[in-house]
Amino acid sequence: MDIQKRNAQIANSYYNLGLEKAKMRDLSGAAQSLKDSLHFNKYQTDARNLLGLIYYESGEVSDALVQWVISLNLQPEKNLADHYLDEIQRKPGQLEIESQNIKTFNQALWHAQNGSDDLAIMQLARVVQAKPHFVKAHLLLALLYMGREDYTKAGRSLYKILQIDKSNPKALYYMSIVKQNTGRAEAEKKRMAKAFSHRQMQDDDVIMPPTYKENTGLSTVLHIVIGLVIGVAAFFFLVLPANEKALNEKHNQEMIPYLQKLNNASQQYETLKNQYDELDESAAKVQAQLDELVNGNTSVMVQYQSLIGVLQAYRAGDMITAAKSFADADFSLITDEAVQAIVSDVRADMTANVYQVLVTRGTELWNAGNTSEAMEYYQASLKIKPDNPEAMFYVGRLYQIAGDTDNANAMFDQVVGNYPDSDYASRAQNARGY
């Protein structure tokens, strides 16, 4: 068996395992299995699409978009990723809503790491109300409640996380702390001990019957008197000291949970302090990333949306729309190597072939009398391929017609100086007047 076939089989096995875990709401485990599947076969689009769905279910919309864009590029036809992307684009303002939720989460994170827990909790409450499946927001909200020792509310937030992702490691760890401080852990331990403490009678167990002896009336009275004497003596010498000892032991037992709570509170303080220290260290990085993610029209989400529009126009055969959208777009904030490879392939095709359709469209608009739109198409073509003397000449002529002599002469001089052997050099000289 060759290596490629073996890797494909391993990738399919990991995908099937991830699918089963996802069906059981084990999203963390499913995500790891799907990542393992893609490690062995990056062209496994089913695994990539499912991983995107898991990210979307957990509130990580940008990560979901990355997976679906890559999947659509690897398999342009009959791909569910196209449907998922259409669903997001079809909802009015969906990406803006997601951006606003992330921005609010970022502000809450900043307030939390600067000691303004009340403001952070208020903002996080709005985020989880608008986006109930935002796991990171629920986690931070639970952590803040735990810092205020409001373990009941923290437990509610953690319970919601475990409904979304029942194996989330941080939620499980925080829930164990909450249970210790609310008495749930001890109650569950006692229930388990009680459930397994009863012993059923076995077949070979023997019940010893009491011996029978016929007594007379005198012996019965004598036995009663002796029993009373022994009972009174036992009460004074055995029961009273035992009761006193039992009371002391009960008092000691009552003190043990309080001592344990004090010890647990000290440990939890250290744990929470470490958590806050980690937030302090990562705050600057998170701030920069989220600023890039939500910064208006130049956000990462908008750039992904622009790329999706270009690819869909490509698939539809609408080269004019594809080229115009590509010329007007900015992909500088996309850092994923696979997506940047897609952008590079599109740019290479635009530079080699498609840029000319913009020039042709500009000329059609000019002939129809629409010089302003014609200028836009010529300039868009120059954004894709700056060394096109034809587009330069037409831009110069439109400047000249509009009375902008300085810009017109600048364009003509570039054509004559940089492309003297082109067909447009002499035309530029004539238009320039020398």
C-alpha positions in Angstrom: 0.0 0.0 0.0 1.5 3.4 -1.0 1.8 6.2 1.5 -0.8 8.4 -0.2 -3.5 5.7 0.0 -2.5 4.9 3.6 -2.8 8.6 4.6 -6.2 8.8 2.9 -7.4 5.8 4.9 -6.1 7.3 8.2 -7.7 10.7 7.4 -11.0 9.0 6.7 -10.8 7.2 10.0 -10.2 10.4 11.9 -13.0 12.1 10.0 -15.4 9.3 11.0 -14.3 9.6 14.6 -14.8 13.3 14.5 -18.2 12.9 13.0 -19.3 10.5 15.8 -17.9 12.9 18.5 -19.7 15.9 16.9 -23.0 13.9 17.0 -22.5 13.4 20.7 -21.8 17.2 21.2 -18.2 16.4 22.0 -17.1 19.4 20.0 -13.5 19.7 21.4 -12.8 16.1 20.8 -14.4 16.3 17.3 -12.3 19.3 16.4 -9.1 17.6 17.4 -10.0 14.4 15.4 -10.8 16.6 12.3 -7.5 18.4 12.6 -5.7 15.1 12.7 -7.7 14.1 9.6 -6.5 17.2 7.8 -3.0 16.6 9.0 -2.9 13.3 7.0 -5.0 14.6 4.0 -5.5 18.4 3.6 -7.8 17.7 0.6 -10.4 16.0 2.9 -13.1 18.7 2.3 -15.7 16.9 4.3 -13.5 17.1 7.4 -12.7 20.7 6.7 -16.4 21.6 6.2 -17.3 19.9 9.5 -14.5 21.6 11.3 -15.9 24.9 10.0 -19.3 24.0 11.4 -17.8 23.2 14.8 -16.0 26.6 14.8 -19.3 28.3 13.8 -21.2 26.4 16.5 -18.7 27.6 19.1 -18.9 31.2 18.0 -15.6 31.3 16.1 -17.0 32.7 12.8 -13.7 33.9 11.3 -12.1 30.5 11.8 -15.2 28.9 10.2 -14.9 31.2 7.2 -11.2 30.3 6.7 -12.0 26.5 6.6 -14.9 27.0 4.1 -13.0 29.3 1.8 -10.1 26.8 1.6 -12.5 24.0 1.1 -14.3 25.8 -1.7 -11.0 26.5 -3.5 -10.0 22.8 -3.2 -13.3 21.6 -4.5 -15.2 24.3 -6.4 -18.1 22.0 -7.5 -20.7 20.2 -5.3 -19.2 21.5 -2.1 -21.4 22.2 1.0 -19.0 25.0 1.9 -20.5 27.1 -0.9 -23.9 26.7 0.7 -22.6 27.7 4.2 -20.9 30.8 2.8 -24.1 31.8 0.9 -26.1 31.4 4.1 -23.9 33.8 5.9 -23.9 36.3 3.1 -27.7 36.0 2.6 -28.4 37.2 6.2 -28.4 41.0 6.2 -25.5 42.5 8.2 -24.5 39.1 9.7 -20.8 39.8 9.5 -21.3 43.2 11.0 -23.2 41.7 13.9 -20.5 39.1 14.5 -17.9 41.9 14.4 -19.8 43.9 17.0 -20.1 40.9 19.3 -16.4 40.3 19.1 -15.7 44.0 19.7 -17.9 43.9 22.8 -16.1 40.8 24.0 -12.8 42.5 23.5 -13.9 45.5 25.6 -15.1 43.2 28.3 -11.8 41.4 28.3 -10.0 44.8 28.7 -12.2 45.8 31.6 -11.6 42.4 33.2 -7.9 42.6 33.1 -8.0 46.2 34.4 -10.1 45.3 37.4 -13.5 46.6 36.2 -15.3 43.3 36.7 -18.8 44.9 36.9 -18.5 46.5 33.5 -17.0 43.3 32.0 -19.9 41.2 33.3 -22.5 43.6 31.9 -20.9 43.5 28.5 -20.4 39.8 28.5 -24.1 39.3 29.5 -25.1 41.3 26.4 -22.7 39.2 24.2 -24.0 35.8 25.4 -27.6 37.0 25.1 -27.0 38.1 21.4 -24.8 35.0 20.7 -25.7 32.2 23.1 -23.1 29.8 21.6 -20.1 32.1 22.1 -18.1 29.7 24.3 -15.2 32.1 25.0 -17.6 34.7 26.3 -19.3 32.1 28.6 -15.9 31.0 29.9 -14.8 34.6 30.7 -18.2 35.3 32.3 -17.9 32.2 34.5 -14.3 33.1 35.5 -15.5 36.6 36.6 -18.3 35.1 38.6 -15.9 32.7 40.3 -13.6 35.6 41.2 -16.6 37.2 43.0 -17.4 33.9 44.6 -20.8 33.8 43.0 -20.5 30.1 42.2 -24.1 29.6 41.4 -24.1 32.0 38.4 -20.7 30.7 37.3 -22.2 27.2 37.3 -25.0 28.4 35.0 -22.6 29.8 32.5 -20.5 26.6 32.6 -23.6 24.4 32.3 -24.5 26.3 29.0 -21.0 25.6 27.7 -21.2 21.9 28.5 -24.5 21.8 26.7 -22.7 23.2 23.6 -19.5 21.2 24.0 -19.7 18.6 26.7 -16.0 17.9 26.8 -14.6 21.4 26.9 -11.6 21.0 29.2 -11.7 24.5 30.7 -15.4 24.3 31.4 -15.0 20.9 33.1 -12.1 22.2 35.2 -14.0 25.3 36.3 -17.1 23.2 37.0 -15.1 21.0 39.4 -14.2 24.1 41.4 -17.8 25.3 41.4 -19.0 22.0 42.6 -16.5 22.0 45.5 -17.7 25.4 46.6 -21.4 24.8 46.3 -21.3 21.4 48.0 -22.3 19.6 44.9 -19.1 17.6 44.8 -19.5 16.2 48.3 -23.2 15.5 47.7 -22.4 13.5 44.5 -19.7 11.6 46.4 -22.1 10.6 49.2 -24.7 9.5 46.7 -22.2 7.3 44.9 -21.0 5.9 48.2 -24.6 5.2 49.3 -25.5 3.6 45.9 -22.7 1.1 46.2 -22.7 0.4 50.0 -25.7 -1.9 50.2 -24.8 -5.6 50.3 -27.4 -8.2 49.1 -27.8 -11.5 51.0 -25.9 -14.4 49.4 -27.2 -17.9 49.0 -24.8 -19.3 51.6 -25.6 -16.7 54.3 -27.1 -18.3 57.4 -29.4 -16.6 59.8 -28.9 -17.9 63.4 -32.2 -18.3 65.2 -32.4 -17.2 68.9 -32.4 -19.9 71.4 -35.6 -20.7 73.2 -36.0 -21.3 76.9 -39.2 -21.5 78.9 -39.1 -19.1 81.9 -41.2 -19.0 85.1 -42.8 -15.8 86.4 -40.2 -15.4 89.2 -37.3 -15.7 86.9 -38.9 -13.2 84.6 -39.2 -10.6 87.3 -35.7 -11.2 88.4 -34.4 -10.8 84.9 -36.3 -7.5 84.6 -34.8 -6.1 87.8 -31.3 -7.2 86.8 -31.8 -5.6 83.4 -32.9 -2.3 85.0 -29.8 -2.2 87.2 -27.5 -3.0 84.3 -29.3 -0.5 82.2 -28.9 2.3 84.7 -25.2 1.5 85.3 -24.6 1.3 81.5 -26.3 4.7 81.1 -24.0 6.4 83.6 -20.8 4.6 82.8 -21.2 4.1 79.0 -24.0 6.2 77.4 -23.2 9.6 78.9 -19.4 9.5 78.2 -20.2 8.1 74.7 -22.7 10.9 74.1 -20.2 13.5 75.2 -17.6 12.0 72.9 -20.1 11.9 70.1 -20.9 15.6 70.5 -17.2 16.5 70.5 -16.7 14.4 67.4 -19.7 16.0 65.7 -18.4 19.4 66.4 -15.0 18.4 65.0 -16.7 17.0 61.9 -18.7 20.2 61.4 -15.4 22.2 61.5 -13.7 20.1 58.9 -15.8 21.4 55.9 -15.1 25.0 56.9 -11.4 24.3 57.1 -11.6 22.6 53.7 -13.4 25.5 52.2 -10.8 27.9 53.5 -8.1 25.7 52.0 -10.0 25.4 48.7 -10.6 29.2 48.7 -6.8 29.7 49.0 -6.1 27.3 46.2 -8.7 28.9 44.0 -7.4 32.3 44.7 -4.0 31.2 43.4 -5.6 29.6 40.4 -7.7 32.7 39.5 -4.6 34.9 40.0 -2.7 32.8 37.5 -5.7 33.1 35.1 -5.7 36.8 35.4 -1.9 36.9 34.9 -2.4 35.0 31.7 -5.0 37.4 30.6 -2.6 40.3 31.3 0.1 38.7 29.2 -2.2 38.0 26.2 -4.3 41.2 26.4 -2.1 43.2 24.0 -2.0 40.4 21.5 -5.8 39.9 21.7 -6.4 43.6 21.4 -4.4 43.9 18.2 -6.0 40.8 16.7 -9.5 41.9 17.5 -8.9 45.4 16.3 -7.9 44.0 13.0 -10.9 41.8 13.0 -13.5 44.5 13.7 -11.9 47.6 12.1 -14.8 48.6 9.8 -14.5 48.1 6.1 -10.8 46.9 6.3 -11.6 44.1 8.8 -10.4 40.5 8.3 -14.1 39.4 7.9 -14.7 42.0 5.1 -11.5 40.8 3.3 -12.7 37.2 3.5 -16.1 38.3 2.2 -14.4 40.1 -0.7 -12.4 37.0 -1.6 -15.6 34.9 -1.5 -17.3 37.4 -3.9 -14.3 37.2 -6.3 -14.4 33.4 -6.3 -18.1 33.2 -6.8 -17.9 35.6 -9.7 -15.1 33.4 -11.2 -17.3 30.4 -10.9 -20.2 32.2 -12.6 -18.0 33.3 -15.4 -18.5 37.0 -14.7 -14.9 38.1 -15.3 -15.8 41.8 -15.2 -17.3 41.6 -11.7 -14.4 39.3 -10.6 -11.7 41.7 -11.8 -13.5 44.8 -10.5 -14.0 43.3 -7.1 -10.4 42.1 -7.0 -9.0 45.5 -7.9 -11.1 47.2 -5.2 -10.3 44.7 -2.5 -7.5 44.5 0.1 -6.3 41.1 1.3 -3.3 42.3 3.5 -4.9 41.2 6.8 -5.4 37.6 5.8 -2.5 35.6 7.3 -3.6 32.1 6.6 -1.1 30.6 4.2 -3.6 28.4 2.4 -5.9 31.4 1.8 -3.0 33.6 0.7 -2.1 30.9 -1.8 -5.6 31.3 -3.3 -5.2 35.1 -3.4 -1.8 34.7 -5.2 -3.3 32.3 -7.8 -6.2 34.7 -8.5 -3.7 37.7 -8.7 -1.5 35.8 -11.2 -4.5 35.0 -13.4 -5.8 38.6 -13.2 -2.4 40.0 -14.1 -1.9 37.6 -17.0 -5.4 37.6 -18.6 -8.3 39.2 -16.9 -7.1 42.8 -16.5 -7.9 43.5 -20.2 -11.6 42.9 -19.7 -11.7 46.0 -17.5 -10.1 48.1 -20.2 -12.7 46.7 -22.7 -15.5 47.5 -20.4 -14.2 51.0 -19.8 -14.1 51.7 -23.5 -17.7 50.4 -23.9 -18.8 52.8 -21.1 -16.8 55.7 -22.7 -18.5 55.1 -26.1 -21.9 55.1 -24.3 -21.0 58.5 -22.8 -20.4 57.4 -19.2 -16.9 58.8 -18.7 -16.9 58.6 -14.9 -17.5 54.8 -14.8 -15.1 54.4 -17.7 -12.4 56.1 -15.6 -13.2 53.7 -12.7 -12.7 50.6 -14.9 -9.5 51.9 -16.4 -8.0 52.7 -13.0 -9.1 49.3 -11.7 -7.2 47.7 -14.5 -4.1 49.7 -13.6 -4.4 48.5 -10.0 -4.2 44.9 -11.3 -1.6 45.6 -14.0 0.1 49.0 -13.5 2.4 48.5 -16.6 -0.5 48.7 -19.2 0.2 51.7 -21.6 -3.3 51.3 -23.1 -5.1 51.9 -19.8 -2.6 54.8 -19.0 -3.4 56.5 -22.3 -7.1 56.3 -21.8 -6.9 57.6 -18.3 -4.9 60.5 -19.6 -7.4 61.3 -22.3 -10.3 61.2 -19.7 -8.3 63.6 -17.5 -7.7 65.8 -20.5 -11.4 65.8 -21.4 -12.3 66.7 -17.8 -9.9 69.7 -17.9 -7.4 68.2 -15.5 -4.3 69.0 -17.6 -1.7 68.2 -15.0 -2.8 64.7 -14.4 -3.4 64.1 -18.1 0.1 65.2 -19.0 1.6 63.1 -16.2 -0.1 60.0 -17.7 1.0 60.8 -21.2 4.6 61.4 -20.1 4.6 57.9 -18.4 3.4 56.3 -21.6 6.0 58.1 -23.7 8.9 57.7 -21.3 8.3 54.1 -20.1 6.8 52.5 -23.1 8.3 54.3 -26.2 7.8 51.1 -28.4 4.1 50.7 -27.6 1.3 51.7 -30.1 0.2 54.3 -27.6 3.4 56.3 -27.3 2.9 58.3 -30.5 -0.8 58.9 -29.6 0.3 60.1 -26.2 2.8 62.5 -27.8 0.1 63.9 -30.1 -2.3 64.3 -27.2 0.5 65.9 -25.1 1.2 68.4 -28.0 4.8 67.6 -28.9 
